[in-house]
């Protein structure tokens, strides 16, 4: 006989179902906000018309990257107004602007900052570097060594820097505009793939037409100087609060599920997947675009729709800047490079293969 009789078993109660919180819907974009955003963009375009001849695609790429909240890399041979375009955008906004001329002997502390010992107080004080500005122009970024290039990763990805163990937030808005000469130029270094992926867009400039070059010479003759005096430009600048408004308004532009699936299919097709894979792509592409590319496609699509006066994204908003978003995220195989196949040609085949919703 058991000394302690077993207790009667109670029927098991089912565990209460956990309800996942539904994400709050983004506030709708008013028609007045769309008109205000388009007016602000036109104000910036008016500043560009006083400094650049042609290069409309570069101008739009710069403005869209700023509105989308990303960073941009501009590549061309010397003398095609990369620095002038970057300075024009930065000075169109009444924020802080710093220019860093990259050289092989540039150190990470020259960009981020360092700690300086103060003999008067016998303590270390933090001295921030030029990266702590709203707009930072990294001129000829591929002329700096790999260690200095990697120092930009935290700033571009996290919006903060670490100096002497102290985390310092960067001012908002924060945007990096980097320029580089082609890799085959003498005295340059390849950018790490991780840093290339941090750039939302990569714009590649080509030589102007004969008519555009003649108009450029006429503008320089009237101006009387080969350099641009940003203080002599007419027209109102855009405030920091206006940039924050543009960015918040762009995030409220409606993106349908079909558009999201379209962006995902474009990025997935570059990796050999997707609904319509490209035949023979595996022999050309060594590494496809990361999910950060699909995010960039949607963000750029929202910004483009906003500046075009719409509160919803259409497929053309995504397709218009697919090359700028994907060209630096697709790594070609050695066989493709030997055959002269470029990433832009791969993007062309991807855009043609993916069905438009």
N, C-alpha and C positions, 0 to 999 in steps of 0.2 A: 504493500500500500504506500502510495506516495505521500511524503510528509507535507509537501506543498502542492496542492492540486493545481493543474495548469489553468491559467486564466482563459476565459473564453475569448476567442479571436473576434475582433471587431472587423466588420467589412471595410475594405480599403476604400478610402475616399479619393475620387479622381482629382488630380492636381488642377488647380485653376488655370485656365488657358491664358497665356501671356499675350497681351495685345501690343503689337509694335506701334510706337507712335508714328503717325503719318506726318511726313514733312509738310511744313507750312507752305502754302502756295505763294509764289512771288507776287508782290503787288503789281497790279497792271500799270502799263505805261500810258499816261495821258497824252492826248494829241498836242497839248501845249508843250509838253516835255520834248516831244519829237521835233517840233518846230524850233525850240530853243537849241537843241543839240545840233540841228542842221545849220543854224545861224552861227554857232560857235565854230563849227568846222569850216564854214565859208570864211570866217574871219582869219583863221589860220592859213587857209589857202591863199588869201589875199597877201599875206606876208611872204609866202613862197614865191608869188608871182613877181616880187621885187628883187629876188635873189637868184632864182633859177630860171633857165630857159629849157623847156622840155622836161623830161624826167617826171612826167605826171604819175607814173606807176610808183616810183620811189616816194613821191610826196604822199600818195594815198597809203602806201605801206607804213610810212612813219606815223601818220595820223591814226590809222587803224590800230597799230600796235600800242600807241599811247592810250587810246580809248579802251582797248581790250585788256590793258594792265600787264603787258608783257615787255620783252626786250627784243631788240632787233640787231641783226648783223648785216652790214652792207659790204659787199665785195665788188671790187673792180680794179683795173689797172690805175696807176696814179694819174691825177688830173681830170677826173670826171665829177668833181664837186661833191664827193662823199662828205667831207668835213663841213662844207658850206651848208649842205642840206641838214645835217645833224644840228649845227649851230642855229639854223633858222628855226627849226622846231623848238629847240630849247629856249631860245630868246623870245619865241611867240608866247610863252607862258611866263608869268611874273613869279617864277620860283627860282631857287638857287641852281646854278649851273657850274660844273667843273669840267675841265678838259685835262685829260691825262695822255701825254705823248709816250707811247710804249716803246721801250728800247730793250736790248738784250740784258742790260745790267739793272733793269728795274726790279726792285725787291717787293715782296708782299707788304711789308710795313710801309712802303712808299704809297701804297694804295689804301690799305685798311687803316693804318695808324699804328702807334706804338706807345710805350710808356717811357716817360722821360723823368730822370731823377732830378728833383728840385733840391739844391743844396741849402736853400734858405729854410725850407721846412723839413728837410731830411726825409722826404717822402716821394714816392713815385706819383706822377700825375699822368693822366691819360690824354694823349694828343691824337685826336681823330684825324684820319686821312681824307683825301679829296673824294673818296667814295661816298661820304656822308653829304649828299646833295640830292635834290629832286631829279635832276637830269645829269647824267655822267657820260661824257664822250670819251671812249677809249679809242684813241686814234692809232691805227695800225696795230691792233691787238695781237696779231700773229708775229710781231717782232719781239714780243716779250717771251721769256722762257716759260716752260711748263709749270714751274712752281708758282710763278706770279699769276699765270692764267688760272690755276686752281684756287688761288686766294679769292677769286671772284665768285666761286660756287656758292658759298654760304650767303653772300650778299644778294645774289640774283635769285636764289631759291627760297631763302628764309626771310629776306628783308631785314637782316640784322648782321652785325659783325661781332667778333669776340676779340677783345684786346686785353691781354694779361688776365685771362679768366673772367673778364667782365663782359657781359652781353649788352651791346648797345644797339638799339633799334634805329633803323634808317628813317629819314623823313618820308612822309607820304604826300603825294605820290612819288614813287621811285622808279626810274627807268634808265636802263643802260642802252646806249647807242654805240655799238662797236663797229669800226671799219677795219678792213683788212685788204691787203693786196693778194693776188693769186699765189698759191703755194709755190708755184714754180719760180717766183721771183727770188732773187738772192737775199740771204739773211733773214729768212722767215722760219717759223716753227709751226707744225701742225697743231691745231687746237684739239684738246682731248674730246672724245666723243661725248662724255658726260656733260661737258660745258656746251658743246654744240647743241645738245638737246635742250638746254636751258633757254636758248633763244627761241622765241615764239615764231619769228620769221627771219628768213635770210633773203635779202634782195641782191640781185646781181645786175650791175649796170653795164650797158653797152655804149658804144661811141654814138654821139649825136649825129643826126643827119646834117648835110651841108647847109640846109636852110636854117636849122636850129643853131648851128655853129655861127652862121652869119648874124643871126639875131643876137646871139650872145656877145659877139664883138661890138655890135651896135649899142647894146646896153652898157658895156664897159666904157665905150667911148663917151656916151652921154654922162656917165657917172664920173668919169675922170680918174678912176682908181680901179686897180685890179682886185682889191680886197673889199669885203663888204663891211660897211659901218652899220652894225646892228642898231645903234642909237638913232641913225638917220632914217630908219624905215618908218613909213607912215602907217596909220591904222592902229586900232586898239589891240592890246595884248589880252590874252586869256588868263584869268586868275587861277590860283591853285584850287579854289572852291569850284570853279567851272570844270576843271579836269576831274575832280571827284564826282561832280554831277554827271559828267559824260560817262564815267566808268560805272556808276550806279545805274544810270539809265540803260546802258548797254546790257547789263546783267538782267534787266527786266524785259528785254525783247523776247517775245514768245518763240520757242523752238519746239516744233512738233516732234512726235515720236519718229515719224518717217525721216525727218531731217537728221535726227540723232543717229538712226540706223544707217543713213547714207554716209555720215562722217565715219562711223565705225567700220563700214564696209570698205571705204577708201583706205583707212589705215590698215585694216586686216588684209586687204589684197596685197599691200606692199610686203606683207610677211608670208605670202604664199597661201593665204586662206581666203576668206570672203565668199560671197555667194557666186561670183563669177571670176574664178582664178585666171590669171594671165599665163598662158602657155609659155614655158621656157624661162619664167622669171627666176627660178632657183639658180640658174646658171649665170644670171646677171647680178642678182642682189645677194650680198653676203649677210646683211642685217637690215630688216625692215623698220618701219616707223614704230615708235613706242606708243602706248596709250596717251602719252602727253600730246601726240600729234592730233588725235581725235578731239581732245579738249581744245587745242588751239584752233582747229577747224571750226568748232562751234563758237568759240569766243570771237574769232575774227568774223564769222558770219553774222553774229549779233551786232558787232560794231559796224559792219558794212551796211546792214539793214537799217540801223539807226541813222547813219549819216546819209543814207539815201532817202530818208523820210518815211520809213516803214517801222511798224512795231511788231513785225513777224519776219522770220527768216525764210528765204526761198532757196532752192538748190543752187541758183546762180551765185548767191552770196558765198557759198562754200567753195564752188568751183573757181571763182574769180581769183582766189589767192592760194589755190592748192599747191602750186609750184613753190611759192615762198614758204609755205608751212612744211612741205615734205622734202625739199631738195637736200637739205643738210641733215636730215634724219635717215636717209637711205644710203647705206654703205655698199658700194659696188665691189664685185669680185675683181680679182686681178685679171681674169680673162676679159671681163667687160671693159676694164680700163685699157687693156692692150688693144682691144678692138675699137676703141674710141667711143664707146657707149657712155652717155652722160646720165646723171640722175634725172635731169629734166625730161629726157626721152622716156625713161621709165615711168615718170609721173604722167606723161601724155598717154601712155598705154593703159595705166591704171584708171585714169579719168574716163577714157573711152570705154573701158570694159565694165566699170561699175554702172549698173542701171540707175537712171535718175528717177527719184520718186515723183 
